[in-house]
Amino acid sequence: MKSVYRFALLFLVMGMAYSQLELFWKGYTNLPMTFIGGTAGSLIGALDSHRAKNNDKLWPVYLVGLIIILDLEFISGSIFNLYFHMNLWDYSRDFMNLDGQICLPYALLWLALIPGTVWLNELLRWKLFDEPVPPGLWYYYKSLFAFK
């Protein structure tokens, strides 16, 4: 039960954090985006928790995190945009897109945001659940390029 509570709390915080990011980037957001962002953030956080317990490298978390984000974006875009016509996003004019739901430029943006997501997850686990103090944000970005 404790792990369900932790996952739910991280889901909510990550969803709200993503909504704030989207508000900053686009000037608006939608409720489904909070759930999509919360799902991506909490799944990446769960991957990072597993990595931290096993003292593994960070770059696989970044790579699998990108796959999670692109899968979620494609599946939710296919449901919300193509089936329900909610038009939450449209990448059909962007370079190397797949059905207008995912594209290369945004995939690179998501990859650039994953180290911050991992850092926020570890910061929240430290503040909320008494886990070890995480290194600074720069550590996670350095590890993205150093394959640490």
Backbone torsions as a table, in degrees:
resi	resn	phi	psi	omega
1	MET	NA	-36.7	179.9
2	LYS	-60.9	-41.2	-179.1
3	SER	-69.4	-32.6	176.9
4	VAL	-66.7	-43.1	177.3
5	TYR	-60.6	-45.1	-179.7
6	ARG	-62.7	-45.4	-179.9
7	PHE	-62.6	-43.9	-179.4
8	ALA	-63.6	-41.8	179.4
9	LEU	-65.3	-44.1	177.3
10	LEU	-65.3	-36.7	176.4
11	PHE	-59.0	-47.5	-179.0
12	LEU	-65.4	-44.9	-179.0
13	VAL	-66.3	-44.1	179.2
14	MET	-65.0	-38.4	177.3
15	GLY	-63.6	-42.5	177.9
16	MET	-68.0	-38.0	178.2
17	ALA	-63.5	-42.8	178.2
18	TYR	-64.5	-40.6	178.5
19	SER	-60.4	-40.5	177.3
20	GLN	-64.2	-40.9	178.0
21	LEU	-62.3	-42.5	179.3
22	GLU	-67.3	-38.4	175.2
23	LEU	-59.6	-42.3	178.2
24	PHE	-65.0	-43.0	-174.3
25	TRP	-74.7	-47.9	-173.2
26	LYS	-107.2	-19.9	-177.1
27	GLY	91.7	-3.6	177.5
28	TYR	-156.5	166.0	175.0
29	THR	-149.5	175.5	178.5
30	ASN	-134.1	153.9	-178.7
31	LEU	-55.3	-42.8	178.6
32	PRO	-58.3	-29.0	-179.3
33	MET	-67.5	-31.1	176.1
34	THR	-64.0	-41.6	179.2
35	PHE	-71.1	-39.7	178.3
36	ILE	-65.3	-46.9	178.1
37	GLY	-63.4	-39.8	178.2
38	GLY	-65.5	-39.6	178.4
39	THR	-65.2	-48.9	-180.0
40	ALA	-61.3	-48.6	-177.7
41	GLY	-63.0	-41.9	-178.2
42	SER	-73.9	-32.9	176.1
43	LEU	-69.0	-41.3	175.8
44	ILE	-64.3	-38.1	176.3
45	GLY	-63.2	-39.4	177.9
46	ALA	-65.9	-39.8	175.2
47	LEU	-60.6	-44.5	-179.3
48	ASP	-65.7	-38.4	177.7
49	SER	-60.2	-43.7	177.9
50	HIS	-63.2	-42.6	178.6
51	ARG	-60.9	-44.4	-177.6
52	ALA	-64.7	-39.2	179.1
53	LYS	-64.7	-33.0	-177.8
54	ASN	-97.4	1.0	179.5
55	ASN	57.0	39.8	-179.5
56	ASP	-85.9	174.5	178.3
57	LYS	-74.6	159.1	-179.4
58	LEU	-83.9	-32.1	-171.2
59	TRP	-60.7	-32.7	175.2
60	PRO	-64.3	-32.5	176.4
61	VAL	-63.0	-41.8	179.5
62	TYR	-63.9	-44.6	-178.7
63	LEU	-66.6	-49.0	179.1
64	VAL	-67.1	-35.2	176.1
65	GLY	-60.5	-40.8	177.5
66	LEU	-64.4	-40.7	177.9
67	ILE	-63.1	-41.7	177.6
68	ILE	-60.4	-48.0	-178.2
69	ILE	-62.0	-46.7	-178.7
70	LEU	-65.4	-38.8	175.7
71	ASP	-63.0	-47.8	179.0
72	LEU	-61.4	-42.4	-178.9
73	GLU	-65.1	-42.2	-179.8
74	PHE	-68.4	-46.4	-178.7
75	ILE	-65.4	-48.9	-179.0
76	SER	-68.0	-35.2	176.4
77	GLY	-65.1	-39.6	177.6
78	SER	-63.3	-37.3	179.7
79	ILE	-75.9	-57.4	-173.2
80	PHE	-74.5	-39.4	-175.4
81	ASN	-89.2	-47.5	-175.1
82	LEU	-84.4	-39.4	-177.9
83	TYR	-85.3	-51.1	-178.0
84	PHE	-90.4	-4.9	179.2
85	HIS	54.6	41.1	179.9
86	MET	-81.5	-16.6	177.7
87	ASN	51.7	50.8	178.3
88	LEU	-71.2	-34.6	173.8
89	TRP	-156.6	160.7	179.2
90	ASP	-148.7	108.1	179.4
91	TYR	-100.9	17.4	-173.9
92	SER	-63.9	-20.4	178.2
93	ARG	-97.0	-2.3	-178.3
94	ASP	-89.0	156.1	-177.5
95	PHE	-62.0	134.8	176.4
96	MET	51.1	58.8	178.5
97	ASN	-98.3	158.2	176.3
98	LEU	-119.1	108.3	-178.7
99	ASP	54.7	21.7	179.8
100	GLY	73.2	8.3	-175.6
101	GLN	-102.7	-31.0	174.0
102	ILE	-135.9	155.2	178.9
103	CYS	-154.9	162.6	-177.1
104	LEU	-62.8	-46.5	-179.1
105	PRO	-58.2	-41.5	179.2
106	TYR	-75.1	-29.2	174.5
107	ALA	-61.2	-41.3	177.5
108	LEU	-67.0	-36.7	175.9
109	LEU	-64.0	-44.4	179.1
110	TRP	-61.9	-41.4	178.0
111	LEU	-60.2	-39.0	178.9
112	ALA	-69.0	-24.2	-179.1
113	LEU	-88.9	-17.6	-175.7
114	ILE	-61.9	-42.8	177.4
115	PRO	-58.7	-36.4	175.4
116	GLY	-66.5	-35.2	176.9
117	THR	-65.6	-43.5	178.7
118	VAL	-63.7	-44.2	179.3
119	TRP	-62.0	-45.1	178.8
120	LEU	-61.6	-41.6	177.5
121	ASN	-59.0	-46.9	-179.1
122	GLU	-68.5	-35.9	177.1
123	LEU	-63.2	-43.8	178.7
124	LEU	-65.0	-42.4	179.1
125	ARG	-63.8	-35.0	177.0
126	TRP	-67.9	-49.4	-176.8
127	LYS	-70.8	-39.7	-173.2
128	LEU	-93.5	-30.4	-170.7
129	PHE	-124.1	14.0	177.0
130	ASP	57.8	36.9	175.3
131	GLU	-87.7	172.3	-176.3
132	PRO	-58.6	151.0	178.1
133	VAL	-66.0	128.3	-179.9
134	PRO	-79.0	157.4	172.6
135	PRO	-67.1	173.4	179.2
136	GLY	-67.7	163.4	-178.0
137	LEU	-57.2	-39.3	-177.9
138	TRP	-59.0	-33.8	178.8
139	TYR	-55.6	-42.3	-177.2
140	TYR	-70.7	-36.6	178.0
141	TYR	-72.7	-35.6	175.6
142	LYS	-63.1	-39.1	-179.0
143	SER	-67.4	-24.6	177.9
144	LEU	-64.7	-39.8	-176.7
145	PHE	-92.6	-17.4	-179.2
146	ALA	-98.1	-2.1	-177.5
147	PHE	54.2	43.2	178.8
148	LYS	-91.1	NA	NA
